[in-house]
């Protein structure tokens, strides 16, 4: 399967998984740089998987977002270069109204998730200003999609237990 089809399949699966998530809340935990852990296995794929606590750190800043926005963020995180390009483009056209920005962004050669984030400047800015986190989130999402989704649910449940609305 070629790379484009694989990414489209992964994106569709991500959106489906996010739509199946129950709404909830999460605590905002301090984000730490994710580190890899060794499972003791000889399988190289196991060596690159993040521990649940590391995934919690990655998803904590976004776990409270509504599911449709969360889906766009997760998909967009797999395209950090395009996030930077969109940020630079938006700086050049910062005086445009939202409608015009949306129409013009749709004409750009970006992933649809990047185009969608044009109307969420604080989210896009967060992703652009912390590319290490964005890349880590994107890599985790591509490698451990089910674990990332479970981490989002876990963070939301922790928030509920601690009374976060």
Buried (B, 14 or more C-beta within 10 A) or exposed (E): EEEEEEBEEBBEEBBEBBEEBEEBBBBEBEBEEBEEBEEEEEEEEEEBBBBEEBBBBBBBBBBBBEBEBBBBBBBBBBBBEBBBBBBEBBEEEEEBEEEEBBEBBEEBEBBEBBBBBBEBBEBBBBBBEBBEBBBBBBBBBBEBBEBBBBBBBBBBBBBBEEEBE
